[in-house]
Amino acid sequence: MVRADDMGQRGLLRSLVDVLCRVPALFDREGRNLVIRMMSSELDEPLFVEEHPMPVGHLFNLAEACHRTPERLSALVRSVSLVEQDSKPMAELRRIVGELTPADLFTTNDRARLFTLLAGVAVPDIADVYRAVAGPFAPNLYGPTTPSEVFRILETFNAGPDGLPPPLVFLERLASGVRPELSIELQRWTYAQARTMDLVDELARARERLRSEAAVPLTPPPGSPAYLVLRISSEGPTGDRYRLASWRQLGNPHQWAPLPGRDFAGPLAEVKREVAATIEQVEDAWGQYLPAIRIEFVLDYENLSLDVEQWPWENADHLVRPMGCRYPVVVRSLERMVTRRYHREWRERWGELARQLERNSRVAHASTCRAPAGVDDELRELLSLFDRERGLVSLVLSAPPDPDAAGRDPVAAGVRAGVPLVLWHREDCGSAEFGALVESLLHEEDERHLLERVRLVRTTAFAEGPARRHVGAALTVLYDDPTRLVLPSQPGPPEGAVA
C-alpha cells in the first residue's frame, strides 16, 4: 500500500485522470455529473466533486475524491461501466483502479461490526485526529466527515515505523475521547486485529504513548500562530497574468509543515478575488480555534511593490476592509527563497533580528541602515557595508523598488546579503513622515510585536481615508523568516489556466 503523497501513487493518480479523459461518456459535463450521481446513490453518501470549467480539471477532482477510499474507486468503475459498457478505455480503467486499490486489511465481518459501532458517532475534532494519525502531508478532508469514512481513507496509507496500520491508531485515538462503553468496544476490536496481525506488543506501546500524550490537546489553544503564505509571480510573455500558490499551517510553530493549496492563474483582478476566497476558507476552517493569523506574500522582484496589504480580505460588495488592517501582512522574497546560496547569511541575520525583537520588541539603531538611491557606486558601497557589518538586520529604502531595475537595486542587494527586514514607501521614501514612521516602528519602545504595530498603522491610515494620504497606506514591509520555506508542488495545470 502506498501513501497518498508517494511519487508512485501520484503517477497512478495521473494515469487515472488520463484514462478518464479518454472515456467518451465523460467528455461532457452532463455525463460526468451523471456518473457522480450514480456513485452517490450506490455509496449511499453524497459525493462532493468540485466542478471545473476544463474537463480535465473536473475529472482530476473526481479522481482525487475517489482515490481516497477503495469503495469509491470500485463504485467509479461500476458506474462508468453502466454508461460506457466494454471498451478499451474501460479495460484500462479497471487495470489502474486495481493497482490503486489496496488489499483488504480486515475481513468483511470485522469491518461490518466496526461500522456498526461507529454509526452515529460524532467527533467534533475528527479532522485534528485524522491529521495527527495521517501526518501533515496527507490529503485534506473535505466537508463533514464521519469516523467510518476516515477509517476507509486511512486504509490506503502505509503503516508507520511501529508497523501499526493507521486505521488502528485512529481507532485508539477515538477510543480516548468517546463514552466509556464505546471506548471499551473499540479497544477490544483493535486488540483482536492486532493479535491477528501479530502486533499486540506494538499496540500496547502505542496505547502507552497515547496515554502520555493525553494531556496535550489535539486542537491548538487560542492565540496559537497560524500562517497563510501566498506566492504570486508573473506568468507569460505579456506580463498581465499571474500565478498564485498557497500554503497554510495552524499551530505547532516548532514544526513547519504547511499544507499546500491548489495553484491558480489569471489576471491580477482574478488573483485578488482568489486570494480573498482563500482567506475566507481559512477563516471558516480556523475560526473555532481563535488563532493569531499572519498573512505572507512571497513575491518576485518585479512584484515586490504590489499593494497586497490593501487588497480586500473577503469578496464582499460593501464595508470591505483591507487585509492589512485585519491581519499582519508582510512580503517575502521569492528569489531568495529558491536560491540556497543566500540562506546561510539570511539565517544568521534572522537570528540576530529575532533576538533583538524578543529582547525588547525593537531593532537597534546600529542594526539598521538607509539604502542609497541605487547608483552603481553607491550599491557597491552598500554591499561592502553588509560584508563589514554582520549585525545589520534591517534596511530602509530611499526609493521604492523599480521593476525596470529588478535584481539590480538596493532591495536586491539586501536580499542577497540575507537582510530579513526591509521597509519602504511605495510612493515617497524621502518624506519626513516616512522617516518618522520608520523611527517609531523600528526603534521606539513598545510591548507589541513589530508586525502588530505595522497593522495598527495601516488601520489608522484606513480610518483617515485616501484624501489624507496617511503614510501607512503605502507602507511595504519585507519580513522574511528563513525557517518557514515554501516550495511549489507540481500538480497539473493551475485553476484558471487556459489550455
Buried (B, 14 or more C-beta within 10 A) or exposed (E): BBBBBEEEBBEBBBBBBBBBBBBEBBEEEEBBBBBBEBBBEBBEBEBEBBEBEBBBBBBBBBBBBBBBBBBBBBBBBEBBBEBBEEBEBBEBBEEBBEBBBBEEBBEEEBBEBBBEBBEEBEBEBBBBBBBBBBBBEBBEBEEEBBBBBBBBBBBBBEBBEEBBBBBBBBBBBBBBBBEEEBBEBBBEBBBEBBEEBEBEEBBEEBBEEBEEEEEEEBBBEEEBBBBBBBBBBBBEEEEEBBBBBBBBBBBEEEEBEBBBBBBBBBEBEBBBBBBBEBBBBBBEBBEEBEBBBBBBBBBBBBBBBBEBBBBBBBBEEEEEBBBBBBBBBBBBBBBBBBEEEBBEBBBBBBBBBBEBBEEEBBBBEEBBBEBBEBEEEBBEEBBEBBEEEEEBBBBBBBBBBEBEBBBEBBBBBBBBBBBBBBBBBBEBBEEEEBBEBBEEBBBEEBEEBBBBBBBBBBBBBBEEEEEEEBBBBBBBBBBBBBEBBBEEBEBBBBBBBEE
